[in-house]
Amino acid sequence: MTEEEKKQHDLAGRKFYPAEEEAEFSKAAPEKTPQTEHQAYRLAFQDRDFLLREELRPVRFQLELLKPEMLLDEAGVGSTLVMYGSARIPSPEAAEASLAMAKDLPERERRVVENLAAKAKYYDEAYKLARMVSEKAIIEKGQRQFVICSGGGPSIMEAANRGASDASAESIGLNIVLPHEQAPNRYVTPSLSFQFHYFALRKMHFLLRARAVAVFPGGFGTLDEFLELLTLIQTGKMKPIPVMLFGKEFWTRVIDFEALADEGTINHKDLELFQWCETAEDAWCHIAEFYELDC
């Protein structure tokens, strides 16, 4: 009896061909006719034009939810340490170069360069935190815990993935399709590098496995992610996790948290939903205390 014949008599074996084989069968059509050549005849899951139709948005939502979730499960990722932050803050090396080039700029433009360069220390702290946590290589229930996850882009995001890479650990990058060019930084693990069309699904994946979040100075995107996280915890939609906010001088200048509480639009107790941090060591101690780990 051949192997194929044995499979036919196997009780546990599947009796339907997998989609990949069916797709190959469809390519081997005996002849080309107006019917087989028409778009309507294509297998639905191979019909790109069909999948991109407006009516298929719910299906695309489901695909963007499922693909990263399934691949992260297969990669043994149990939980993540998410790191949010600006795509514009330079590394310390790049900061020196930008300051040198800014000398002849108009005052306002030069001041912006100087302000960004002054935040280069946070590139270092993001790198240190990612490397420190990755080196701990915490495993629980057979899954890797606190795997570094960033938005996959430059600056603070690059520092996060770079820190994990230098610790010989894998890290996740959740990129988004934008009108201007946006590519994953070179430190993201290729098999854990994902691209999203929908911001909503990307933000969901940031938090599905998050067991701690470090937020560094940033712009609209960072603000959006940070405030949504606080809202989810404040409203009880998400259980509390350590949220570390780096850069008190920056954040208290752009957001008056105390004023929000004094005005009564939030409770003063809501200000305890996050912790102020300036160093990677501070951040890890907050995480360790929350989860009763060694600091």
Secondary structure, DSSP 8 states (H G I E B T S, - for coil): --HHHHHHT-TTS-SS--HHHHHHHHHT-SS--HHHHSGGGS-GGG-HHHHTSGGGHHHHHHHHHHHHHHHHHHTTB--EEEEE--SS---HHHHHHHHHHTTTS-HHHHHHHHHHHHTHHHHHHHHHHHHHHHHH--EETTEE-SEEEE-SSSTHHHHHHHHHHHTT---EEEEE--SS-----TTS-GGGEEEES-HHHHHHHHHHSEEEEEE-S--HHHHHHHHHHHHHHHTTSS----EEEE-HHHHHHH--HHHHHHTTSS-GGGGGGSEEESSHHHHHHHHHHHHT---
